[in-house]
Amino acid sequence: MTSTSTPPGLARFNTLEEHAAFTALHEACASTAWAKRLLAARPYATPEDLYAASDAAMAELTVTDLEEAMAGHPPIGRPKTGDPTSAREQRGMSGASDELKAEMLELNLAYQERFGHVFLICATGRTGEQMRDAVRERIGNPPEREREIVRTELGKINRIRLARLVEED
């Protein structure tokens, strides 16, 4: 049986003052265009409606919007100091060997040199080895293909972050 009432965290998000709601969304994704689209569609009846709006907004981001969104993500293996979100998401690298960390640093630099932005992957639940293997595999992609993979990975990250936002009381 599903409840027809809006979950408390989502109800709170729906009623946040616009600037506060924008700030919360911008913390989830650094794309201003994405955050504005989600703001404009409030209120959301269910978390699934919010996730669907996020997916739709992600699909319409321009290359510039994607670059803005990616700029909000630190390199894998180097979460932002004092940022519990990036530390939690990159937990798979925390126990990695020094060799793996050094290899990820080299791969991150090579990837950034090739594509002009950080290697982006939904790191939640992935091991350091899985992330290393993914960057190794993706570094050979054509830029257009890689951009679409990044768009998909950002969408996954945004859904996880939005879930945390609307599940909080």
C-alpha positions in Angstrom: 0.0 0.0 0.0 1.4 3.4 -1.0 0.8 6.5 1.0 -0.8 9.5 -0.7 0.8 12.0 1.6 3.9 13.8 0.7 7.0 12.6 2.7 8.0 15.2 5.3 11.4 15.9 3.8 9.8 16.6 0.4 7.0 18.7 1.9 9.7 20.8 3.6 11.6 21.2 0.4 8.4 22.2 -1.5 7.8 25.0 1.1 11.3 26.3 1.4 11.8 29.9 0.5 13.0 30.2 -3.1 16.6 31.2 -2.2 16.9 28.4 0.4 15.5 25.8 -2.1 17.9 27.0 -4.8 20.8 26.7 -2.4 19.8 23.2 -1.5 19.5 22.2 -5.1 22.8 23.9 -6.0 24.5 21.9 -3.3 23.2 18.7 -5.0 24.3 19.9 -8.5 26.3 23.0 -9.4 24.3 23.6 -12.6 22.3 26.8 -12.3 20.1 25.8 -15.2 19.3 22.4 -13.6 18.5 24.0 -10.2 16.2 26.7 -11.8 14.3 24.0 -13.7 13.7 22.0 -10.6 12.7 25.1 -8.7 10.2 26.2 -11.3 8.4 22.8 -11.2 7.7 22.9 -7.4 5.8 21.6 -5.6 6.4 17.9 -6.1 3.8 15.3 -5.0 6.3 12.5 -4.7 10.1 12.0 -4.6 9.7 10.1 -8.0 8.2 13.3 -9.5 11.3 15.2 -8.3 13.7 12.6 -9.7 11.8 12.6 -13.1 12.1 16.4 -13.2 15.8 16.1 -12.4 16.3 13.6 -15.2 14.4 15.8 -17.7 16.4 18.9 -16.7 19.7 16.9 -17.0 18.7 15.8 -20.5 18.4 19.4 -21.6 21.6 20.8 -20.2 23.9 22.4 -22.7 27.6 21.7 -22.9 28.2 24.9 -20.9 25.6 23.8 -18.2 27.3 20.4 -18.0 30.7 22.0 -17.5 29.2 24.1 -14.7 27.8 21.0 -13.1 31.1 19.1 -13.4 33.1 22.0 -11.9 31.3 21.2 -8.6 32.9 17.8 -8.4 36.4 17.1 -7.0 38.6 14.5 -8.6 38.1 10.9 -7.6 40.4 10.2 -4.7 40.6 13.8 -3.6 37.3 14.7 -2.0 36.8 18.3 -1.0 38.2 19.0 2.5 35.4 19.5 5.0 32.7 18.2 2.5 31.0 15.2 3.9 29.1 14.6 0.7 32.1 14.1 -1.5 33.9 12.1 1.3 30.8 9.8 1.6 30.4 9.4 -2.1 34.1 8.6 -2.6 34.3 6.2 0.3 35.6 3.4 -2.0 38.9 5.3 -2.4 39.4 5.8 1.4 40.9 2.4 2.0 42.8 2.2 -1.3 46.5 1.5 -1.4 49.0 4.2 -2.0 49.7 2.7 -5.4 46.1 2.8 -6.4 45.7 6.4 -5.1 48.8 7.4 -7.2 47.5 5.6 -10.2 44.1 7.4 -9.9 45.9 10.7 -9.6 47.8 10.0 -12.9 44.6 8.7 -14.6 42.6 11.8 -13.4 45.3 14.1 -14.8 45.4 12.3 -18.1 41.6 12.3 -18.3 41.4 16.0 -17.5 44.0 16.7 -20.1 42.1 14.8 -22.7 38.5 16.0 -22.0 39.1 19.3 -20.2 37.2 18.4 -17.0 37.4 16.0 -14.0 36.6 12.3 -14.5 33.1 12.0 -13.3 31.5 8.8 -12.1 28.7 8.0 -9.6 31.2 6.7 -7.1 28.7 5.7 -4.4 29.1 2.0 -3.7 32.1 1.6 -6.0 35.5 0.4 -5.0 38.7 2.2 -5.8 39.5 -0.6 -8.3 36.2 -0.2 -10.0 36.7 3.5 -10.4 40.2 3.0 -11.7 38.9 0.5 -14.3 36.2 2.9 -15.4 38.6 5.8 -16.0 40.9 3.4 -17.9 38.0 2.3 -20.0 36.5 5.7 -20.6 39.7 7.7 -21.4 39.6 6.3 -24.9 36.1 7.5 -25.7 35.4 10.1 -28.3 34.5 13.5 -26.5 30.8 13.3 -27.6 30.4 9.8 -26.2 32.1 10.8 -23.0 29.9 13.9 -22.6 26.8 11.6 -22.7 28.3 9.2 -20.2 29.1 12.2 -17.9 25.5 13.4 -18.3 24.2 9.9 -17.2 26.6 9.7 -14.3 25.6 13.2 -13.1 22.0 12.2 -13.3 22.7 9.2 -11.0 24.6 11.4 -8.6 21.8 14.0 -8.6 19.2 11.3 -7.8 21.2 10.1 -4.8 21.7 13.6 -3.5 18.1 14.6 -4.1 17.0 11.4 -2.2 19.1 12.5 0.8 17.6 16.0 0.5 14.0 14.8 0.6 14.5 12.0 3.1 16.0 14.3 5.7 13.6 15.4 8.4 
